[in-house]
Amino acid sequence: MIRSIKKVAVLGSGVMGSRIACHFAGIGVQVLLLDMLAKGAETSTKPAERNKLVNDALQAAIKSNPSPVFTKEVVKRITTGNFEDNLKEIAHCDWIIEVVVERLDIKQQLYEKVELFRKPGTLITSNTSGIPIHLMAEGRSEDFKKHFCGSHFFNPPRYLRLLEIIPTPHTSREVVDFLLHYGDLFLGKTTVLCKDTPAFIANRIGVFGIMSIFHIMDQMQLGIDEIDALTGPLIGRPKSATFRTADVVGIDTLVKVARGVAENCPADETRAVFNIPAWLDTMVTNNWLGDKTGQGFFKKLQSAGSKEILTLNLQTMEYGPRTKPRFASLDAAKPIDDLKQRLVMLVAAPDKAGEFYRAFHYSLFSYISFRIPEISDELYRLDDAMKAGFGWEIGAFESWDVLGVAKTVAAMKAAGHQPAPWIEEMLAGGAASFYKVENGKRLYYDVSSKTYQPLPGGESFLVLNNHRDQLVWKNSACRLYDIGDGVAGFEWSSKMNSIGGEVLEGLNKAIGIAEEKFKGLVIANESANFSAGANVGMIFMLAIEQEYDELDMAIRLFQNSMMRVRYSAVPVVTAPHGLTLGGGCEMNLHADKVCAAAETYIGLVELGVGLIPGGGGTKEFALRAADEMHEDEPETITLKNRFFNVATAKVATSAFEAFEMGILRKGHDEVVMNVSRRINEAKKSVIEAYEQGYITPVQRKDIKVLGRSVLGALYAGINGMWRGNYATDHDVVVAKKLAYVMCGGDLSEQSLVSEQYLLDLEREAFLSLCGEKKTLERIQSVLKTGKPIRN
C-alpha cells in the first residue's frame, strides 16, 4: 500500500514525547500530543486546566536549549489534549507513537484503550529503550500486531540522527520498510534495523564501551579528567567524551541499561564487563546522578561572577579541582587533522595513552564481532547506530579497518582478546577489510554470504570521498572529482574549512574545468562544518603588517570568486551543512541553487570581528533588499531587516530559519532533511538546470539603492542600539560602514547602481576597517581564543 503521514499522535509528553512532537511538527506534519489528565483537574470542565500537564511539558520543551524546533512557527501544528478527553482523536492519525513511562503494564493498559479508537492499518510504535518489543504486543489484535514495532528515537530527537526500528515476528515487512524509508527521507534520520534484543544496538554497544572504559580505568589507575581527554574529539568522539556524557544521560540510566544487559543476556561472553563498580554503586546510593541532580562525575560551583567545575576522585569519593592531563602521544597527535592517521598513531603510541587505546579498542573489537548476528545480521548497522546515536565520527568496524584487520587481530589475540570465529574465516577467505569502495560505491562484508554487498541506499547517499579514483584535479587544500552523470564535485579541507587563497584558487580552477568538461558543479564537503568563513589569520597578518595593496588584492580575489560562482557558464549548486558562516555563507548566497541540510547554521557574522561582509555578502543583501521592495510598504523595511541581521551578526539556527532571514530563497533553494542526501540532491539540481537549458545570468545594473534618505534612519537606529548598551563604540563604527554600503553611499536621491558599484563600496569599507586598532584586537582574540572580545 502507498502510505502518507499527514497527522501523528504522540502519547506521552515527557522529555522525549514533547520533543518527538516538535520534530514532526518541524517537518510539516500535524501532531496530536496527549498525556494524562492534570492532577486535581478531574472535576474541571476547562481544557486549560485539564491539559495543564501536557501544555506545561510542551512549553518547557520549546524553551529548552538547544531548541527542539526549526522555527517557533511550527508549534502551531501541535494540538494538545489528555487521554480521557482526546484519545478518540487518534482515529484521524496515520501514525501513533507511544512514549509513556518505561513500565510494561502501563504501556499495555494504554494499548488496550488505543485499540478502541485506532483505525485499522494505522502505524503504532513504541519509543521504549529497554522493554522487549514483542512483550508489549501480547494480547493485541492481529491488525495491531501487524502494524506495531519499536521506533526508538535518541534524545534530543532533532539533533541525534539515530532512529532504531525494531520489529516483532508479527510486524509486516511493508511496515518495516516504510518506517526505514520515512525516517531517512522525511525525518532526516539514520534508520537502523535492529533485532529485538536487550538495549537494541546503540545502547548495547555504547554502554559496553563506557563500562569497558570504567574497568580499564580502574586497572590502569587513570582518573576521570585523563579518561575524558583520551576519549573525546581526539579519537572522533563528542566533546562530552565518557564521563560528561554519563552525567548528561544520567548515571541511573547508565546503570539501569548495564544491569539490564547483565541480567537478560546470559550468553554474552563479556557479561562481567557490565558488573557495576563499587564506586558507581556509591554514586547511585548518594543520588549523584549527573546533571539532573546537580552533581555526578562533575560538580559545578557557582558564586558571584565565577563558575568552577570540580571532578570526582573515585578513590576518595571527594570532589576536587580539574586537572589537565599530560600524555606525550596526545600532544603529538593534536596537530594531525586526519582522524584516521591520528587514530593509527595513538593506538601505536608507546606511552600510557597508547596502552589505554589498545586495551579499549581490542575489547571493543572483540565485543562487536560477537554481536553479529546476535543483534544485527549486517555489520554496517552497528557502525551506523554508533555514529548517529552516540556521535562517533567513525564506526567501530571502520576503526578496525583503519588499524588493519589482520594486524589488529594478531595483536588482540596476544593481549588476550579473542575475535569471533567469522573474523578469521573472513581473513582466510581473502577478505582483508569490512568495507571497500568500487566504482564510487561503498561495499560492506556480508557475514552470511561471505561476499561484499553494496550499502543500501547508496545511490541516494553520494559521498565525495568514495570518488577518489575519479579525481580530476587537486591542490594541497582542494579536490575536484567526477561524481558521475557529467557532474563535477568540489571540496576543500582546512581548519574549520576556512576559505583562504588556496581554496579560492581551487574554486576558480574547479569552475573553469566544469565549464569545459562538465554539465555543472556541486560544492560540498563531508567535514563537520561547511565553512566557518574566510581565513581571518591571513587578513590579520596582512593588516598588522600594513600590506594594504595585498589586502586589497585578496578582497578583490574573494569578491571575484563569489561572482564567478554566480556568473559561471554552468550551474553551480552548493550543499551546506553545519556551520556556514561569513565567507561560507557568501558562497551560498551566490550559488545558482542551495541544497541545505536542515541543520545548517548560516549567517554573515563579520561584524563580530569588526568587519563587514567583504566577499559580496553586503552587496547581495542590498540587492535582495532592493528586489523585495513593494509599493504598498515603506521601502526601508526590507533594507532595515537585512541590515540589522548583518549588524547583529545573526545566524540562522536551521535552514528553515535561513529562509525567514532571506539567506535562502523561497521557491528556489531547498532543505534536505537527511544531511547524507544533500550532495546527491545537489547533483540532481545541477542536472535539472542543465537539461532545462541553463543560461548564464547577466550581471545586474538595476539595483535600487536609497541613499541619504534611509542612511540617516539607519544611523539613528545604530545610535539607539548604542544608547541602550546593545552596541559598543566600535560596533557603531562598523555598523555605520555597513549602512553606508547597503544604502549605496551618501547619495542625495534614490538611484539604480550596478553590482560592481556595490562591490567597490563594500571592498573600500572592509579595507578601511582592517586599519582599525579595535578590529585587529577582535581578530587577534578570535585567533587566540576562538571568540571575539567586546571592545
N, C-alpha and C positions, 0 to 999 in steps of 0.2 A: 504494500500500500504506500501511497505518497502522503507523507505527514508534513504538516506545518505547525509551528508553535506560535500561536497568537497570544495565548494567555497561560501563565504559570501560577500555580498555587504553592506557596511556601508555608508549611505547617510548623510553626515554632519560630519565634522572633529573637532568640538569643544572639550571642555574638556572631555565630555562623549564619543563622537563618536570616537575620536582617541584612547582612552583607551579601548573601547569595541573592536576596530580593533586589538589592541595589544593582548588582552586576547584570541581572536580567533586564532591569529597567534601563540600564545604561546602553544596552544593545537594541532598545526599541520595543521590548516585549511588555505587555500589560501584566501586572503582578498582583495577586491577592495574597496578602501576608496575614496569617491568622495565628493567634495564640490563646492561652487560657483567659477566661473571664478575670478581670482585675479583682483582687481581694477586696471584699467589702462592698462590691457593686452588684451583688446578686439581686437586690430588690430595685435597683435603679433602672429607669427607662431611658436614660440619656446615653447615647452611643459614646460620647466623650469619656464618660465615667466607666462604662463597661469595657471600653477598649484602651483604658489608660496603660495597661501593661505593654501591649503591642506598640502603641504610639510612643511611649517613653523609650522603648528599645530602639525603634526606628530613628528617633531624633538623636539618641546617643550615638548611633552608628554614623549618621550624616555628619555629626560634629566631630567625629574622631579623626585622628591624623595618623597615617595618610588617609585621605578621603576615599570612601568606597564607591563614589560616583564620578563619572567623567565630567559632568556638569551638574549644577544644582537643579536644573530644569527637569532632569529625568525622574526626580522624586514624584512628580505629578502622575507618573504612570503606576504608582504603587497605591493600592487600596487596602486599608487595614480592617480587621474585624476580629471576632473571637469564635472559638469552637462551638459555643452554644447557639449563637445567633446567625452565624455566617457560613457554617460548614457546608450547607446545602449549595452554596455558590460554586463549589468545586465542580459541579456538573457542567459548568461552562468553560472549564480549563482543559488544556491539552496535555499538561504535564503537572503532576502533583509530587512535590519534593518534601519528604518528612525530615525535620531537623529538630526533633524534641529530645528530651533528656535521654542519656545513654542507659536506658533500662528496658529490657526485652518486654516485660509485662506491660509497661506504659505504651510502648510502640504498638504492641498487638491490640491493646484496647482501642487505640486511636484508629488502627486499620479497620477494626470492626465497624466503627462509625463511618469511616471513609467509604466502605463498601455500600452503605445505604444511599449515597449520593453520587458516587463516581460513575460516569457513563462508560460503558464497555469500550475497550480499545484505548482508553486513556493511559498514558505512561504513569507509573507510580514508582518512585525510587526513594531510597533512604540515604542520608548523608552519614550514616554511622561510620565510626573509625575502628570499632572493635568488636561489635556483635556479629556473629556469623550470619550472613545474609539469608541462608536457607531456613534458619530457625524463625526468622521474622515472618516468612510467608506461610508458615504452617497454619492450617485451618482456614485458609482463604479460598476463594472460588478459583476455578480453573482460569478464567479470564484475568483475574488479579495476578495469579502466579505467572501467567504467560507474559504479562507486561510489567513485571516487577523485577528490579535488581538494585544493586548498590551504586550510588553515584557520589563518590567521596571527594568533595572539594577540599582544598587546603586553605588555611587562613593566613592572610586575608585573600578572599576569592578573586578580587580584582587583580592582584599583583602576583600571587603564586600561580603558576600556569598549569599545575597538575590537576587532572580530573581522572580519578581511578573509576573504571566501570567494572563492577563485579556481578556477573550473572549467577543465577542458581541453575540447577539442572532443568528447571521448568521454563526458564526465560527464553522467549522466542529469539531466534537468530536475527530476525528483522529488527527487533527492538535494540539488540546489542549493536548492530551495525549502524542503526540510526543515531544512537547516542554517541558512539565514537565519532561519527561524521559531524553531527551537530555541535558537539563540544569543541571540536577542532575548528570548524569553519565559522560558526556564529559566536561561540563564547571565547574563542581565541586560546583554547586550552591545548596542552599536550595531553591527549586522551590515551590512557594506558589500560589495556585489558588485563584484569587480574583474576587469579583464581580465588575462590572463597576460603582462603587460609588466614590464620591469625595475623592481624596487623597489615594484611594485604602485601603490597610490595614496598612502597616508600618507607613506611614506618618500620617494617620488618628489617630492612637493610639499614635505615638511618639510625634506629635505636641500637641495633647491633654495633654500628660504628661508634656511637657515643659510649656504650657500655664497654666496648673493647678498649677505647681510649682510657676510660676510668681505670681498668685493670692494668694496662701498660704503664700508666702514670704512677700507680702505686708501686709496681715492680721497679721502675726506674727512678723513683723518688723525685718526680718532677712536680712543680707547682702549677696552680691554676693559670697564672699570668704566662708561664712558659708554654703551657699547652695551647692557650689561645693564640699566642704568637706563632706557634707551629702549624695550627690547623685553620688559619684564616685565608685571606686572599693570596698569600704566597703559594698555596697549592690549589688555587682555584675554588676556594670555598668562601662563603659570605664573610663579611667583616665581623659578624657575631660569633664566628668560629664555633667552639664547642660549648663553653660554659655560659657565654652570653646568650646563645641560642636556648640552652636549657632554662635559663631564667625567664626568657620571653615566652617560651612554650608552657612553662610551668613544671616544676620538679615533680609534683604529684602526678602529672600526666605522664611524664617520662617513666616514673616508677611503675605506674599502672600498666603501661604498654609492655615494659620489660617483664613484669610478673606474669602478664597475660601470655606472653610467648613462652616463658619458662614452664607455665602450668599446662598450656594447650598444645605444645609441640614436643611430645615425648621423644620423637625420633630425631630431633635437632641435635646434630653431633657436637654442637658447642653450647648446649644449654647452660653450662656453668658460667659462661660469659654474662648471662642475663641475671645472675645472682646479684643482689643489691649489696654494695659495700657498706660496712658498718657506719661510715661517716654519712652516707646518703640516707640511711635509715634515721640517723640522729637528726638530720635536717628536716625530714618529714615530721618527726615527732615534735621538733621545735617550731613547726609551722613556718619554716624558712623556705617558702615555695617559689621564690623568684619575684618578678615584678608585681604579681597580684597581691603579695603580702608585704611588699616593701623591702624585702631582703631575701637573698638566696646565696648564690656563689659570690655575688657582689652586693654592696650596700651603699646607697647614696646618703651622704651627709650634706645637708644644706643649711647655710647660715646666711646672714645678711650680705648679699653681694658675692657670695662664693659657693662653690659646689665641689665636693670631693667624693671620689668613688673609692671605696675600700674593697679589698679582696679577702675572701675567707681562707684562713690557713687550715687545711684539712687535718693536720696533726694536732693542733691546739684547739680547733673549732672556735677561733677568735678572729675578728676582722683586723686587718692592718693596711698600711699604705700599699698601693700598687707598685710593683717592681717592673723595671724594663729588662726583659731577658736578653742575655748576650750569648749568641751562638755564631761562631765564625762562618759556618756554612750559610746561615740566613743572610748575613751581611754581604757575602759574596754573591748570593742568588738574587738579591733585590734589583740590581741593575739589569738583569736578564728579562726582557719584555715577553719573550715567547714562553708561554706556560709549559709547553711540552719539554723544551730544553731545560727549563728551571726544575721541573719535576725529576728529570733524569739526573741532574746534578745533585739535588737534595737527597734522593734515595741512595746515591753512591757516596755521600759525604762520610768522612771518617770520624766525625765528632759525635757527640751525644744526640744531636738533632738527627743526623743520618741514621743512627741506631733506632731512634723512635720511628722515623719514617719507614724503615724496613720492617720493624715489628708490626706497625699498624697496617701497612699495605699487604704484607704477607697474610695476616689474619683476615683482612677484608677479602682478598682474592680467593682464599680458600673457602670462605663463607659463601660468597656469591656463586662459586662454581657448584656447590652442593644444593643451591636453591633452584637450579634447573634440573628437572622440570617441576619441582615441588610447588613453587609459587608462580612460575611462568614457563611456558614451553620455549619462548624466544628470549635470548639474552639481551637484545636491544631494549626490551621493555624495562628491564632493571635500570639501564643507563638513563632512559627517558624519564623514568619516575624520579630518580635522584636529582637529575638536572632541573626538572620542572618543580619538584616538591621541596627539595632541600637547597636549591640554589647552587648546586655544584656546576662549575664551568665545564667540567669534563667527567664523564661517567666512569664507573669502576672498571668495566671491561675495556673502555677506551684508554684508561690509565695503564692497564696491564699491557695493552698493545704498545703504548709509548715506551714502556720499560723493556719490552721484548718478552714475548710469552715464554719461549723455551728457556731463555736465560733466567727469567724470574722463577719459573717452575723449579729449576735446579737449585736456586738459592733458597726458595721456600722449603723444599724438602730438607736441605741441610740445616735449616733453622727449626725444623720440626712441624712445619705446616703442610699438610697433605692436600693436594688438589683433588677434585672429584675425578673418577676414572675417565669420564668423557674428554677431559682436557688432554690426557695422554694419548687417547685414541685419535683425537683431532690432530695432534702434532705428528703422531705416527703415520697418519693418512696424508701427510704433506701440507696440511693447512697450517700456516705459521702465524695467523692473526685472527682476531674476532671480526674485524672489519677490513674491507678493502674497497678501492674505487676503480671502476672500469667504465670507460666511455662517459664520464661525467656523472655516473650513478654510483651511489654508495650501497655496498652489499654487506650482509652480515652472515656469520657462520650459523647455519641451522643445525642444531644438535641432532634432531630426529632423522633428517635425511642425509646428514654429513656432507652437505653441499652449501655453497654460498647462494643466498637469495637476496633479491632487491628489497630494500626497506619499503614498506607500504607507503603510498602517497608521495613517492619520490618525485613524480612528475610535477607536483604542486609545491614541493619544498626545494626550490633551487638554491644550491649552496655554491657560492663562487669558488671556494677552496677546492671543491670537487672537480673543477675545470683546470687544474694545474697543468695538465698535459695539453691544454688548448691555450697556453699563454701566448699572447700576441706581442706584447711589449711590456717592459718594466724599467723602473729606475730603483734607487735604493729605498724609496718610500711607497711607490705605486706599482700596481699591476693592472694590465688590461687583458681580459680573457674573451675568447669567442664562446659565448654561452648558448650557442645553437640558434637555428632558425633565422640566421642573418643578423643577430643582435650581439653587441659587444657589452661587456660588463666591466666597470671601472671601480677599483677600490684602492684605498691607501691605508697605511698603518703608521702612526706616530703616537707620541704620548697624548692620551685623551683624544686621539685622532685630530689634533690641531692642524691647521692649514698654514703651511709656510711656502717658501719659494719652490721647493722641490715638488710639493703637491700641486701647486699651480702650473708648474711646467708639465707635470704628468697629465693634469686635466686638459690642458690645451692640446697636448700630443694625442690624448685619447679621442678628443672631439675631431681632430684632424684625420686620424685613422678611420674613425667611424664614418666621417663624411665621404671618405674614399672607398671604403670596403664593406660597410655595413648599412643595414636599414635604420639603425639608431643606436642610442647608448643608454644603458642603465647605470646610475651612480648609486652605489650602496656599499655596505661592508658588514662583516659579522662580528665586529668588536662589541664591547659592552655599550658603546655610545656611537652615534653617527659622527658627531664632531662637537667639541667644546669651543670651537671658534678659531680665530686667527692665532698665529704664533705670536703671543704678546712678548715673548722673550726677545724675538728678533726686533720688534718695534721698540722695545725698551733700549736695547743695545744701540740701535741707530740714533734714537733720540738723545740718549745720555752722551753720546759722542758727537752730537750735533751734526750728524751726516744728513742734513735735510734734503739734499738733492737725491741721495739714495733712498731716503724715506719716501719722497715724492714718487720716485720710480716704482717703489714697492706697492704704494697705494694704487697707482695707475695700473700696475700689473693685476692687482686683485680686482679692481673695477672692470678692467678689460676682460678678465677671465670669466667673471659673472655675466658680462654682456655676451660673451662667446657662448655661454650656456643657453642664453635666451635666443640668440640670433644665429645659431648653427644651421647648417643646411639639412640636418637630420633631427628627428625628435630626440630630446634628452629628457629622461624621466628619472626622478630621484626616489629612493625608498628609505626615508629616515626612520630612526627609532632611538629611544633613549634620549640622552642629552643632545640637542641640536641647537646650539647657541651661537650668537654673533655671526661670524662668517659662515658657519654651518647653516644657520637659518637663511642667510643671504643667498647661498647656493640654491636652496629650495625655492626661495622667492622668485628666482629667475628661470626655473625649470619649466618645460612645457607642461609637465604634469607631476604631481607629487602623490605617491602611493605610501602614505604614512602608517606605521604601526600605531595602534590605538594608544599604546604607552610611548608617546613621543612628547618630550618636554622641550618646546621650541619657543624661541624668542630672541629679540635684539637686546642684548644685555650690556652693551658697550658703556652706557652711562655709569655703570658701577665702577669702571676703571678710569673714569674721567674723560671718555672719548664719545664720539657719536658713531653710529654705524657708517663705516667708510668703504664698504665693498659693494655699494649700490643699494644698501638697505634703506637709507634715508630717502634716496631718490625714489625707490619703489613704493614706499609708504606714501610719499607725496603724490605719486602718480595714481595709486589706487584710491587715495582720498579724493582726488580730482574726478576720477571715473564714478565715484559713489555719490557725488553731489546731486541733489534733487531740487527741482524748482520749488517744491512745496515745503521745504525745511531750510533753516538758516544754513548757508554754505559752510559755516565754520564748524558745524557739529562733527562731520566725518573727519575733518582735519584735526580738530581738538582731540577726538577719541584716539586717533592714531598717534598723535603727538604725545599724549600722556602715557600710552602703552610703552613707547620707547623711553620717555623721560623718567619713568618709574622702573625701567628695566624689567617689565612684566614678562613672565614666562608662562606659556600655556601649560596647564597641568595634565593635559591629554590632547590628542589630535582633535578630539571633538571641540575642546575649548579653543583650539587654534583657528577653527572656522569662525567662532564668535569674535575673535580678535582680528580677523581679516588676514591672518598669515596664510591660511589655506583658503581656497576659493570654492564657495558653494556651487554645486552643479558641475564642477570641473575636477578638482582634486578628490581623492578618496581615502577612506580609512580602512585599513586591513586589520581585522581583529587579531588574527594569529600572526605574530611577528615573523614566524618561519615562512609564511606565504608571501610576504610583501615583495621580495625580489622577483618571484615568478609573476606576480600581478603587475609589477613594473614592466617586465619583459612583454607581457601581453599588451600593455598600453602602448609600448613602442611599436609593436607590430600593427596594432589597430590604427595608430596615427599614420604609419607608413602606407598601409593599404587604403586609407581614406584619401591619400594624395597629399601628404604633408607639404606645406609651403612655408618657407622661412618667413617669419613675421617681419614687418617693416618697422624700423626704429621710429619711436614716437617724437613728433614735433608739435603736438597739440595739447600739451599738459597745462591745465588751467591752474595758475598759482595766484594767491590772493594778496600778496604783497603787504604793504604797510597797514592796511585796514585791519587785518587779522593779526599781524605781528604784535601790535600793541595789546590786543586781547590776550595773546599767549604770554607776553611779558607780564601782564597783570596777574595771570594765573600762577606763573612761576613765583612772582613776588608774594602771592598769598600763601603758597606752599612754604616759602622761606619764613614768613612771619609766623606760621603755625608750627614751626620747627620740624616740618616734614622734609626740608631740604637744607643742606649746608651751603655756606657761601660758594664753595666750588661747584656744588650741584647747580647753583644758579648760573654760574659762568657757562657750564657745559650745556645746560638746557636752553639758554638763550642762543647759543650757536646752532643747536638743533632746530629751534623755532625759525631762525633766520633762513636756514636751508629749506625747510619744509614750506615756508611761505614764498620761496623764490627770491629771497633777498629783500632789500629795502626799496621795493618798487612803489611808485606813487599810485598805481592802479592795477586792477586785475589784468593779467597778461597770459598769453599762451607761449610756453617755452618748450625746449627740446629736452630729451633725456640727458644729452651731453651737457647742457647748461646746468642741470641739477647735479650731475656727477662732478662737474668742476667746482661748484659751490661746496658740495659735500667733502671733496678732497682738500680744499683750502681750509675748511673748518677743522677737519681731522688733523691736518698738518699743524695748524696753529695750536691746537690743544696738546700736541706732542711736545710743545715747548713750554708747557705749564708745569711748574715745580710740583704742584699738588697732584696732577695727573701722573707724573712719574712716581710719586710716592705711592699712589694707589697700585700702579702696575707692579712696582717692586714688592709691595705687600702680597699681591696675588702670586708672584713667582716664589716668594719665601714661604707663605703660609697657606696658599690656596684661596685666601679670602681678601677682598679689598678693605682697606681701612676707610672709616668715615671721616674725611677731613674737609 
